[in-house]
Amino acid sequence: MTINEIQDNIIDEFSLFDDWMDKYNLLIDMGKDVSPVDPKFKVKDFLIEGCQSKVWLHPEFDGHLITFTADSDAIITRGIVALLIKVLSGRTPEEIITAELYFIDRIGLRQNLSPTRSNGLLSMVRQMKLFAMAYDAKQKQI
């Protein structure tokens, strides 16, 4: 499945609900399904700056694809990072770098988050793309 197909599925899933409380519940459920970061990676190097809550994001690169695991001390935030993982994990660095994450606005996520959570969302996206850029640059040196 492509990144855009996954985004379209997320949009369809969220469109089943009119009320944002129901959408928050969906986010919470998604957060429960995310594979947590190994406790040894719950260190400052993997802590995302700019988030109100603590969010740890760990990338694994097998030379071709990047797989992300994450955890947060806040249930909504864990759901947000779960959405990003659903879209971007298991992708090449190039796919992650060039991905246009349109689902964020189409499901109304950014508009329905507090300013600090919205900044955290942008920080998560930025960090995932930075990891991808670093792996891409490293890959081109080889």
Contacts in CASP RR format, 6 or more apart in sequence:
PFRMAT RR
TARGET T0000
AUTHOR 0000-0000-0000
METHOD contacts of the structure
MODEL  1
MTINEIQDNIIDEFSLFDDWMDKYNLLIDMGKDVSPVDPKFKVKDFLIEG
CQSKVWLHPEFDGHLITFTADSDAIITRGIVALLIKVLSGRTPEEIITAE
LYFIDRIGLRQNLSPTRSNGLLSMVRQMKLFAMAYDAKQKQI
1 9 0 8 1.000
3 87 0 8 1.000
3 88 0 8 1.000
3 91 0 8 1.000
3 95 0 8 1.000
3 99 0 8 1.000
6 86 0 8 1.000
6 87 0 8 1.000
7 87 0 8 1.000
7 101 0 8 1.000
7 102 0 8 1.000
7 103 0 8 1.000
7 106 0 8 1.000
8 103 0 8 1.000
10 83 0 8 1.000
10 86 0 8 1.000
10 87 0 8 1.000
10 103 0 8 1.000
10 107 0 8 1.000
11 103 0 8 1.000
11 106 0 8 1.000
11 107 0 8 1.000
13 26 0 8 1.000
14 23 0 8 1.000
14 26 0 8 1.000
14 107 0 8 1.000
14 108 0 8 1.000
15 107 0 8 1.000
17 23 0 8 1.000
17 26 0 8 1.000
20 112 0 8 1.000
23 107 0 8 1.000
23 112 0 8 1.000
24 76 0 8 1.000
27 76 0 8 1.000
27 79 0 8 1.000
27 80 0 8 1.000
27 82 0 8 1.000
27 83 0 8 1.000
28 75 0 8 1.000
28 76 0 8 1.000
28 78 0 8 1.000
28 79 0 8 1.000
30 79 0 8 1.000
30 82 0 8 1.000
30 83 0 8 1.000
30 86 0 8 1.000
31 75 0 8 1.000
31 78 0 8 1.000
31 79 0 8 1.000
31 81 0 8 1.000
31 82 0 8 1.000
32 78 0 8 1.000
33 82 0 8 1.000
34 69 0 8 1.000
34 70 0 8 1.000
34 71 0 8 1.000
34 78 0 8 1.000
34 79 0 8 1.000
34 81 0 8 1.000
34 82 0 8 1.000
34 85 0 8 1.000
35 69 0 8 1.000
36 69 0 8 1.000
36 70 0 8 1.000
36 71 0 8 1.000
37 46 0 8 1.000
37 56 0 8 1.000
37 57 0 8 1.000
37 58 0 8 1.000
37 69 0 8 1.000
37 70 0 8 1.000
37 71 0 8 1.000
38 58 0 8 1.000
38 69 0 8 1.000
41 56 0 8 1.000
41 58 0 8 1.000
41 69 0 8 1.000
42 56 0 8 1.000
42 71 0 8 1.000
43 56 0 8 1.000
46 56 0 8 1.000
46 57 0 8 1.000
46 58 0 8 1.000
47 54 0 8 1.000
47 55 0 8 1.000
47 56 0 8 1.000
48 55 0 8 1.000
48 56 0 8 1.000
48 57 0 8 1.000
48 120 0 8 1.000
48 123 0 8 1.000
48 124 0 8 1.000
48 127 0 8 1.000
49 123 0 8 1.000
50 119 0 8 1.000
50 120 0 8 1.000
50 123 0 8 1.000
51 72 0 8 1.000
51 77 0 8 1.000
51 119 0 8 1.000
51 120 0 8 1.000
51 123 0 8 1.000
51 124 0 8 1.000
52 74 0 8 1.000
52 77 0 8 1.000
52 114 0 8 1.000
52 116 0 8 1.000
52 117 0 8 1.000
52 119 0 8 1.000
52 120 0 8 1.000
53 72 0 8 1.000
53 73 0 8 1.000
53 74 0 8 1.000
53 77 0 8 1.000
54 72 0 8 1.000
54 73 0 8 1.000
54 74 0 8 1.000
55 70 0 8 1.000
55 71 0 8 1.000
55 72 0 8 1.000
55 77 0 8 1.000
55 81 0 8 1.000
55 120 0 8 1.000
55 124 0 8 1.000
56 70 0 8 1.000
56 71 0 8 1.000
56 72 0 8 1.000
57 68 0 8 1.000
57 69 0 8 1.000
57 70 0 8 1.000
57 81 0 8 1.000
57 124 0 8 1.000
57 127 0 8 1.000
57 128 0 8 1.000
57 131 0 8 1.000
58 68 0 8 1.000
58 69 0 8 1.000
58 70 0 8 1.000
59 66 0 8 1.000
59 67 0 8 1.000
59 68 0 8 1.000
59 128 0 8 1.000
59 131 0 8 1.000
59 135 0 8 1.000
60 66 0 8 1.000
60 67 0 8 1.000
60 68 0 8 1.000
60 69 0 8 1.000
61 67 0 8 1.000
61 93 0 8 1.000
61 135 0 8 1.000
63 135 0 8 1.000
63 139 0 8 1.000
64 92 0 8 1.000
65 90 0 8 1.000
65 91 0 8 1.000
65 92 0 8 1.000
66 88 0 8 1.000
66 89 0 8 1.000
66 90 0 8 1.000
66 91 0 8 1.000
66 92 0 8 1.000
66 93 0 8 1.000
66 96 0 8 1.000
66 131 0 8 1.000
66 132 0 8 1.000
66 135 0 8 1.000
67 89 0 8 1.000
67 90 0 8 1.000
68 84 0 8 1.000
68 85 0 8 1.000
68 88 0 8 1.000
68 89 0 8 1.000
68 90 0 8 1.000
68 128 0 8 1.000
68 131 0 8 1.000
69 85 0 8 1.000
70 78 0 8 1.000
70 81 0 8 1.000
70 82 0 8 1.000
70 84 0 8 1.000
70 85 0 8 1.000
71 78 0 8 1.000
72 78 0 8 1.000
72 79 0 8 1.000
72 81 0 8 1.000
76 117 0 8 1.000
77 117 0 8 1.000
77 120 0 8 1.000
80 109 0 8 1.000
80 113 0 8 1.000
80 117 0 8 1.000
80 121 0 8 1.000
80 124 0 8 1.000
81 124 0 8 1.000
83 103 0 8 1.000
83 109 0 8 1.000
84 101 0 8 1.000
84 124 0 8 1.000
84 125 0 8 1.000
84 128 0 8 1.000
87 99 0 8 1.000
87 101 0 8 1.000
87 103 0 8 1.000
88 95 0 8 1.000
88 96 0 8 1.000
88 99 0 8 1.000
88 128 0 8 1.000
91 99 0 8 1.000
91 132 0 8 1.000
93 132 0 8 1.000
93 133 0 8 1.000
93 135 0 8 1.000
93 136 0 8 1.000
93 139 0 8 1.000
94 132 0 8 1.000
94 136 0 8 1.000
96 128 0 8 1.000
96 129 0 8 1.000
96 131 0 8 1.000
96 132 0 8 1.000
97 129 0 8 1.000
97 132 0 8 1.000
97 133 0 8 1.000
97 136 0 8 1.000
101 125 0 8 1.000
103 109 0 8 1.000
104 110 0 8 1.000
104 121 0 8 1.000
104 125 0 8 1.000
105 111 0 8 1.000
109 121 0 8 1.000
110 118 0 8 1.000
110 121 0 8 1.000
113 121 0 8 1.000
END
